[in-house]
Amino acid sequence: MRSARKVLAVVVIGTVVAGAGLLAQVKAGDAAHGTRQYDQYKKPKFCGTSCHTDFYRQWRQEMHSQAYVHHWDEIEYFKLAVPHAEKDPAVAGVRDGCNGCHAPVSFLAGDTPPPRPEENSRANEAVTCDLCHTITGFESDTPHNFNYYSEPGNVKYGPRGGVTSPEHVIEVSKFLPSAEFCGTCHNEKSPYGVWVKSTHLEWKEGPYAAEGVPCHDCHMPRAEGRRASMGKAYPDIRQHLFHGAHDNGKIRGTVELRIHPDIDETEPGEKVVFTVVLFNQKAGHKFPTGSVEDRIVWLHVEATDAQGKVYHLPVDPKGFEGEEYTIARDVLAYQDMGIALNDPGFQGVQRDGVPVGDRIFRMPYFDPQGRMTIQQWNTKSLGVDYRIPPRGTRVETFSFSLPFEVAPGRMTVEATLNYSKLVKPVAELLEVPPDETETVVVNEHSTVINVFD
C-alpha cells in the first residue's frame, strides 16, 4: 500500500487523487537511488540564513545534521560496511543503502558511496531541512528502510497552514507530524529480513501510541516561537532539537531504579539479598533502542563497608533462554568484522567491556554463522530481547554472602544503571574517539544495612 501522499501541489496531504501513472513517477526505498539531482534540494544554509534562522541553529547542533559526518557513523560505514558489501553479495546493498538515511540527498542523487567527510561534499549536509519537508508519504504497509517519497520542488510540506512564504508554496501535511514519518528511517530490516532497528514499531506496540502521543512530543517539544524570522509568534512551535541517544541530558533519568535489602541487620557469613527495581519512566520505546547492536546498558551493584572496602555484587541468574548474553562475561565476539578488516583469522574482541557479572539490558544480534555481531547489515537472527519496555519494569536480585573479614558497622550498597553508545572494545579496535564510549549514569540509588561484629 502507498501511504497518503501528494503528487502535485493541488491538495492537502492525506488525499490521493492522482492516477497510477503519476504515482509511478515517484520512487521510494532502493528504487529511488539516482532518481533526483542535487540542485533540486536547497542547502540547509539557504533555509537558515534569512528565514528559518532559529530552526537552522537548532538543527546544526543536533544529530540529523551530523548523520554522515559523525565519527562513528563515518568509521562504521567506510571501515566496515563498504568493504563488507564489496566482498559479500548478500549485503551488497548497504554500500548505497546506508545513505538513504544518513546522506539522503546524496542517495537520491546517486552519489554513493559519497566522498569522505573531509572532502566537504553535499553528503556532509546529512539529513537536511529540504529533504524532510519534501517527504509526502511512504511505500508499503510499514515505514522502514528509507521507503519515503521525496518530491522536491517549490512546495514545502509542514503541519501548519494559513500563511504564505515569499520563497515557496506551503502545503499542510498530515504525514509530517505522524510517527510513521519517523519510522521511514527509525525502522530497519537487514538484508536477511530481520528487524535490526524498530524504534517506531516499539512505540506503536506500547502505551504512548495508544494514548496518541507521537515521537514528536518528546523529541520535538512545543514552545513559543516563530516558524520564520519575519513571521508571527506562535505558542506551540515544534522545536527542531531531536534530542535522543547522543544527548546525555535525554538519557539521564530515562529509567528510575530503587534498591532494597531483604534484611536490615546482619553479620559476617550471612547472606543478604538486594532487589533492584527498574522502571522505564521516560522513553516511549524500549531502552535502549535504535542501534541496539552498538548500545550497551548495564546495571552495576557494589557494597562499601564501614572501612571503605568495596565489594562487587554480580547479578543473580534467572535461568531464561539466552540469558548468557545479558550477563557480562569475559568472552570474545564480533568475529565477522574480520571480513571487512580483511583478516580471515580475526578472533574478535571482548564482547561487553563492562564488569563481569553485571546485568546487561540488550538484544543480541547474530550473523549468518550464529556469532554475535555489531554489524546490523550482517544480522540474520536475534537473541533474547531483554531491554526495558516503555512503562515496563525489570526486577533483578543480587545475593551477597558477607565475607568474614567485612568491617562491622554501616554498609552502603549502591545500584547504578550505566549507558554507553558503543561497546568499548569495538571502539578501541576501530579507533573511535573516546566520547562514543563515555559512560553516562542513567540513574542510581543506594540503601544501607548494619553489620554486627
C-alpha positions as CSV (number, residue, x, y, z in Angstrom):
1,M,0.0,0.0,0.0
2,R,1.1,3.5,-0.7
3,S,0.5,5.8,2.2
4,A,-1.5,9.0,1.7
5,R,0.7,11.3,-0.4
6,K,0.6,14.3,-2.7
7,V,1.9,14.1,-6.2
8,L,1.1,17.6,-7.4
9,A,0.6,20.7,-5.4
10,V,-3.1,20.6,-5.7
11,V,-4.5,19.1,-2.4
12,V,-3.7,18.7,1.2
13,I,-1.6,15.6,2.0
14,G,-3.8,12.8,3.1
15,T,-5.9,12.5,-0.1
16,V,-4.7,10.6,-3.1
17,V,-6.2,12.0,-6.3
18,A,-3.6,11.1,-8.9
19,G,-3.8,8.1,-11.2
20,A,-1.4,5.2,-11.2
21,G,0.7,6.8,-13.9
22,L,1.5,9.8,-11.8
23,L,2.1,7.7,-8.7
24,A,4.7,5.6,-10.5
25,Q,6.8,8.7,-11.2
26,V,8.0,8.9,-7.6
27,K,10.2,6.1,-6.3
28,A,10.9,5.1,-2.8
29,G,13.5,3.0,-1.0
30,D,16.2,1.4,-3.1
31,A,14.3,2.2,-6.3
32,A,14.7,6.0,-5.5
33,H,18.5,5.7,-5.8
34,G,19.7,8.2,-8.5
35,T,16.3,9.5,-9.4
36,R,16.9,13.0,-8.2
37,Q,19.6,15.7,-8.7
38,Y,21.5,17.7,-6.1
39,D,20.2,21.0,-7.4
40,Q,16.6,20.0,-6.7
41,Y,17.3,20.4,-3.0
42,K,18.1,23.6,-1.2
43,K,21.1,23.6,1.1
44,P,20.4,24.0,4.8
45,K,22.2,27.2,4.9
46,F,19.9,28.7,2.3
47,C,16.9,27.8,4.6
48,G,18.6,29.1,7.7
49,T,20.3,32.3,6.9
50,S,17.3,34.6,6.3
51,C,14.0,32.9,7.2
52,H,14.2,29.8,9.4
53,T,17.2,31.1,11.5
54,D,16.2,29.6,14.8
55,F,15.4,26.1,13.4
56,Y,18.6,26.2,11.5
57,R,20.7,26.9,14.6
58,Q,18.9,24.0,16.4
59,W,19.4,21.7,13.5
60,R,23.2,22.5,13.3
61,Q,23.8,21.1,16.8
62,E,21.6,18.0,16.7
63,M,22.4,14.6,15.2
64,H,20.4,14.8,12.0
65,S,22.9,17.4,10.8
66,Q,25.7,15.0,11.7
67,A,24.3,11.7,10.4
68,Y,27.0,11.5,7.7
69,V,30.0,13.3,9.4
70,H,29.6,11.9,12.9
71,H,32.9,10.0,13.7
72,W,31.3,6.6,14.5
73,D,29.0,6.7,11.5
74,E,31.9,7.5,9.2
75,I,34.1,4.8,10.7
76,E,31.3,2.2,10.6
77,Y,30.5,3.0,7.0
78,F,33.9,3.3,5.5
79,K,35.8,0.7,7.6
80,L,33.1,-1.9,7.9
81,A,30.0,-1.5,5.8
82,V,31.5,-0.6,2.4
83,P,34.4,-3.1,2.4
84,H,32.0,-5.8,3.7
85,A,29.4,-5.0,0.9
86,E,32.1,-5.3,-1.7
87,K,33.1,-8.8,-0.5
88,D,29.7,-10.3,0.3
89,P,26.9,-10.2,-2.3
90,A,24.3,-10.9,0.4
91,V,24.9,-7.5,1.9
92,A,26.0,-5.6,-1.2
93,G,23.0,-3.2,-0.9
94,V,24.3,-1.5,2.1
95,R,27.0,0.2,0.1
96,D,24.3,2.5,-1.3
97,G,21.5,1.9,1.1
98,C,23.1,3.3,4.3
99,N,23.0,6.7,2.7
100,G,19.2,6.5,2.2
101,C,19.0,7.7,5.9
102,H,22.5,9.1,6.6
103,A,23.0,11.2,3.5
104,P,19.6,11.0,1.8
105,V,20.1,13.8,-0.8
106,S,23.4,12.0,-2.0
107,F,21.5,8.7,-2.1
108,L,18.7,10.3,-4.2
109,A,21.3,11.9,-6.5
110,G,23.0,8.5,-6.9
111,D,26.2,9.8,-5.4
112,T,27.2,6.7,-3.5
113,P,29.4,6.0,-1.8
114,P,29.7,9.7,-1.2
115,P,33.0,11.4,-0.8
116,R,34.5,11.1,2.7
117,P,33.6,13.9,5.1
118,E,36.9,15.7,4.8
119,E,36.1,16.4,1.1
120,N,33.2,18.6,2.3
121,S,30.7,17.4,-0.4
122,R,26.9,17.8,-0.1
123,A,26.8,14.5,1.6
124,N,28.0,16.4,4.7
125,E,24.6,18.1,4.9
126,A,23.3,14.7,6.1
127,V,19.5,14.9,6.9
128,T,18.5,18.3,5.7
129,C,15.6,20.7,6.1
130,D,14.6,20.4,2.4
131,L,14.7,16.6,2.5
132,C,12.3,16.3,5.3
133,H,10.0,19.0,4.1
134,T,9.7,17.4,0.7
135,I,8.6,14.0,2.0
136,T,5.0,13.2,1.2
137,G,4.5,9.6,2.4
138,F,5.9,6.1,2.3
139,E,5.6,3.0,0.3
140,S,4.2,-0.3,1.6
141,D,2.4,-1.1,4.8
142,T,5.2,-0.3,7.2
143,P,7.7,2.6,7.2
144,H,11.2,1.3,7.1
145,N,14.5,1.3,5.2
146,F,14.1,4.9,3.8
147,N,10.9,3.9,1.9
148,Y,9.8,7.6,2.0
149,Y,8.6,9.5,-1.1
150,S,10.6,12.7,-1.6
151,E,9.1,15.2,-4.1
152,P,11.4,18.3,-4.3
153,G,10.2,21.5,-5.8
154,N,8.6,24.8,-4.9
155,V,6.1,23.1,-2.5
156,K,7.3,22.6,1.1
157,Y,5.2,20.4,3.5
158,G,4.6,21.1,7.1
159,P,2.0,20.7,9.9
160,R,0.5,24.2,9.8
161,G,-1.1,26.2,7.0
162,G,-2.7,29.6,6.8
163,V,0.4,31.6,5.9
164,T,2.3,32.4,2.7
165,S,6.0,32.5,2.0
166,P,7.9,34.7,-0.4
167,E,10.1,31.7,-1.3
168,H,7.9,28.7,-1.7
169,V,4.4,27.3,-1.5
170,I,3.3,25.8,1.9
171,E,1.1,22.8,2.0
172,V,-0.3,21.2,5.1
173,S,0.9,17.6,5.6
174,K,-0.8,15.0,7.8
175,F,2.2,12.8,7.3
176,L,5.0,15.0,8.6
177,P,3.7,15.1,12.2
178,S,2.9,11.4,12.3
179,A,5.1,8.8,13.9
180,E,5.2,6.9,10.6
181,F,7.3,9.7,9.2
182,C,10.0,9.0,11.7
183,G,9.6,5.2,11.1
184,T,10.9,5.5,7.5
185,C,14.4,5.7,8.9
186,H,14.0,4.6,12.5
187,N,12.8,1.2,11.5
188,E,15.2,-1.0,9.6
189,K,15.4,-4.5,8.2
190,S,18.7,-6.2,7.5
191,P,19.3,-7.8,4.1
192,Y,18.3,-11.0,5.8
193,G,14.8,-9.6,6.6
194,V,15.5,-9.1,10.3
195,W,14.3,-6.0,12.2
196,V,17.5,-4.5,13.4
197,K,16.0,-1.1,14.2
198,S,12.5,-0.9,15.3
199,T,12.0,2.3,17.4
200,H,8.8,3.3,15.7
201,L,7.4,-0.3,16.0
202,E,8.3,-0.4,19.7
203,W,6.4,2.9,20.1
204,K,3.5,1.5,18.1
205,E,3.2,-1.5,20.3
206,G,3.5,0.5,23.5
207,P,1.2,2.7,25.7
208,Y,2.1,6.0,24.2
209,A,0.8,5.2,20.7
210,A,-2.5,4.0,22.3
211,E,-2.7,7.4,24.0
212,G,-2.0,9.3,20.8
213,V,1.5,10.6,21.9
214,P,3.8,10.7,18.8
215,C,7.6,10.7,18.7
216,H,7.5,14.5,18.2
217,D,6.1,15.2,21.6
218,C,9.3,14.0,23.3
219,H,11.9,14.8,20.5
220,M,10.3,18.0,19.1
221,P,8.7,19.6,22.2
222,R,6.4,22.5,21.6
223,A,7.4,26.0,22.7
224,E,6.7,29.6,21.9
225,G,8.5,30.7,18.8
226,R,8.4,31.7,15.2
227,R,8.5,29.5,12.1
228,A,10.3,32.2,10.2
229,S,12.1,35.2,11.4
230,M,9.7,37.6,9.7
231,G,6.6,35.6,10.7
232,K,4.3,35.9,13.7
233,A,4.9,34.2,17.0
234,Y,3.0,31.0,18.0
235,P,2.6,29.5,21.4
236,D,3.2,25.9,20.2
237,I,6.1,25.7,17.6
238,R,7.8,22.4,17.3
239,Q,11.4,22.8,18.4
240,H,13.9,21.1,16.0
241,L,16.2,19.7,18.7
242,F,15.6,16.0,18.2
243,H,17.4,15.1,21.5
244,G,17.9,11.3,21.7
245,A,20.6,8.7,22.2
246,H,23.5,11.1,21.8
247,D,22.3,13.6,24.3
248,N,23.3,12.8,27.9
249,G,20.6,15.0,29.3
250,K,18.0,13.0,27.4
251,I,19.5,9.7,28.6
252,R,19.7,10.7,32.3
253,G,16.6,9.7,34.2
254,T,15.1,7.6,31.5
255,V,14.9,4.7,33.9
256,E,14.0,5.0,37.6
257,L,15.6,2.5,39.9
258,R,15.4,1.6,43.6
259,I,17.4,-0.9,45.6
260,H,16.3,-2.5,48.9
261,P,17.6,-5.4,51.1
262,D,15.6,-8.3,52.5
263,I,17.1,-7.7,56.0
264,D,18.4,-4.5,57.6
265,E,20.8,-6.1,60.1
266,T,23.3,-8.9,59.6
267,E,26.7,-10.3,60.5
268,P,29.7,-11.7,58.6
269,G,29.0,-15.0,56.9
270,E,25.2,-14.4,56.4
271,K,23.5,-13.8,53.1
272,V,21.6,-10.6,52.2
273,V,19.5,-10.4,49.0
274,F,19.3,-6.9,47.4
275,T,16.4,-6.3,45.0
276,V,16.7,-3.7,42.3
277,V,13.5,-2.5,40.6
278,L,14.0,-0.6,37.3
279,F,11.1,1.3,35.6
280,N,11.3,2.9,32.2
281,Q,9.5,6.1,33.1
282,K,10.6,8.3,30.3
283,A,11.0,6.6,26.9
284,G,8.1,5.9,24.6
285,H,10.1,2.9,23.2
286,K,12.3,0.3,24.7
287,F,15.5,1.3,26.4
288,P,18.0,1.1,24.7
289,T,16.5,1.4,21.2
290,G,17.7,2.2,17.7
291,S,21.3,0.9,17.2
292,V,20.8,-1.8,19.8
293,E,23.8,-3.7,18.4
294,D,26.0,-0.7,19.4
295,R,24.4,0.4,22.6
296,I,25.1,-1.1,26.0
297,V,23.2,-0.5,29.2
298,W,24.3,-2.3,32.3
299,L,23.4,-2.5,36.0
300,H,26.3,-2.4,38.4
301,V,25.9,-3.0,42.2
302,E,28.6,-2.7,44.8
303,A,28.8,-2.7,48.6
304,T,31.1,-0.5,50.6
305,D,31.8,-1.5,54.2
306,A,32.4,0.8,57.2
307,Q,36.2,0.9,56.4
308,G,35.7,1.8,52.8
309,K,36.4,-1.7,51.3
310,V,34.3,-2.2,48.1
311,Y,32.7,-5.5,47.1
312,H,31.3,-6.0,43.6
313,L,27.9,-7.9,43.6
314,P,27.2,-10.0,40.5
315,V,23.5,-10.4,39.4
316,D,21.6,-13.5,40.3
317,P,20.9,-15.5,37.1
318,K,17.2,-16.1,36.3
319,G,17.7,-19.1,34.0
320,F,15.8,-17.9,30.9
321,E,16.9,-18.9,27.4
322,G,19.6,-16.6,26.1
323,E,20.4,-15.1,29.4
324,E,24.1,-15.7,28.9
325,Y,24.1,-12.7,26.6
326,T,22.6,-10.4,29.3
327,I,25.2,-11.1,32.0
328,A,28.6,-9.6,31.4
329,R,31.3,-12.2,30.7
330,D,34.9,-12.2,29.6
331,V,34.3,-13.8,26.2
332,L,35.1,-12.7,22.6
333,A,32.6,-11.7,20.0
334,Y,32.1,-9.7,16.7
335,Q,34.4,-12.0,14.7
336,D,32.6,-11.1,11.5
337,M,34.3,-7.7,11.5
338,G,37.3,-9.7,10.1
339,I,35.5,-9.8,6.7
340,A,35.7,-6.0,6.3
341,L,39.1,-5.8,8.0
342,N,40.5,-8.4,5.6
343,D,41.6,-10.6,8.5
344,P,40.2,-14.2,8.0
345,G,41.7,-15.3,11.3
346,F,40.2,-12.4,13.3
347,Q,39.3,-13.8,16.7
348,G,37.0,-10.9,17.8
349,V,37.2,-8.6,20.7
350,Q,35.9,-8.6,24.3
351,R,32.1,-8.8,24.0
352,D,31.0,-6.5,26.7
353,G,33.7,-4.3,28.2
354,V,31.9,-3.9,31.5
355,P,32.4,-5.6,34.9
356,V,31.9,-9.3,34.7
357,G,28.6,-10.3,36.4
358,D,26.8,-7.1,35.7
359,R,23.3,-7.3,34.2
360,I,23.1,-6.1,30.6
361,F,19.8,-4.8,29.1
362,R,20.2,-5.7,25.4
363,M,19.1,-7.8,22.5
364,P,22.0,-9.6,20.8
365,Y,22.3,-9.7,17.0
366,F,23.8,-12.8,15.3
367,D,25.5,-13.1,11.9
368,P,24.8,-16.0,9.4
369,Q,27.3,-18.2,11.3
370,G,25.4,-17.6,14.6
371,R,28.1,-15.4,16.1
372,M,27.2,-12.2,18.0
373,T,27.7,-9.2,15.6
374,I,27.8,-5.5,15.9
375,Q,27.1,-5.1,12.2
376,Q,23.4,-4.6,11.7
377,W,23.6,-5.3,8.0
378,N,25.1,-8.8,8.7
379,T,22.3,-9.8,11.1
380,K,20.5,-13.0,10.3
381,S,18.8,-13.6,13.7
382,L,18.2,-12.0,17.0
383,G,18.6,-13.3,20.6
384,V,16.5,-12.7,23.7
385,D,15.1,-9.2,23.9
386,Y,16.0,-8.2,27.5
387,R,15.6,-4.4,27.1
388,I,13.2,-2.4,29.3
389,P,9.8,-1.7,27.6
390,P,8.1,1.7,27.8
391,R,6.5,2.0,31.2
392,G,7.9,-1.5,31.8
393,T,9.7,-2.9,34.8
394,R,12.6,-5.2,35.3
395,V,13.4,-6.7,38.7
396,E,16.9,-8.0,39.5
397,T,18.3,-9.6,42.6
398,F,21.9,-9.6,44.0
399,S,22.7,-12.1,46.7
400,F,25.7,-11.2,48.9
401,S,27.2,-13.6,51.3
402,L,29.1,-11.2,53.6
403,P,32.8,-12.2,53.9
404,F,34.1,-12.9,57.4
405,E,36.6,-10.1,57.1
406,V,33.9,-7.5,56.4
407,A,34.1,-4.4,58.7
408,P,31.4,-4.1,61.2
409,G,29.2,-1.0,61.1
410,R,27.2,0.7,58.4
411,M,27.4,-0.8,54.9
412,T,26.2,1.2,51.9
413,V,25.0,-0.7,48.8
414,E,24.6,1.3,45.6
415,A,23.0,0.3,42.3
416,T,24.0,2.3,39.2
417,L,22.5,2.0,35.7
418,N,25.0,2.9,33.1
419,Y,24.7,3.6,29.4
420,S,27.3,3.8,26.6
421,K,26.7,4.5,22.9
422,L,29.2,1.9,21.7
423,V,30.8,-1.2,23.2
424,K,34.2,0.0,24.3
425,P,36.4,-2.9,23.0
426,V,34.9,-2.4,19.5
427,A,35.6,1.4,19.7
428,E,39.2,0.8,20.8
429,L,39.8,-1.7,17.9
430,L,38.4,0.7,15.3
431,E,40.0,3.8,16.9
432,V,36.6,5.5,17.5
433,P,37.0,8.8,19.6
434,P,36.5,8.1,23.3
435,D,33.4,10.2,23.6
436,E,31.5,7.5,21.9
437,T,32.2,5.1,24.8
438,E,31.6,7.7,27.5
439,T,29.8,6.1,30.5
440,V,26.6,8.0,31.2
441,V,24.9,7.4,34.5
442,V,21.2,6.9,33.7
443,N,20.2,6.7,37.4
444,E,21.4,5.5,40.7
445,H,20.1,4.6,44.2
446,S,21.6,3.3,47.4
447,T,20.5,1.5,50.6
448,V,22.1,0.8,53.9
449,I,22.4,-2.3,56.2
450,N,24.1,-2.6,59.6
451,V,26.8,-5.3,60.0
452,F,27.4,-6.5,63.6
453,D,30.7,-7.8,64.8
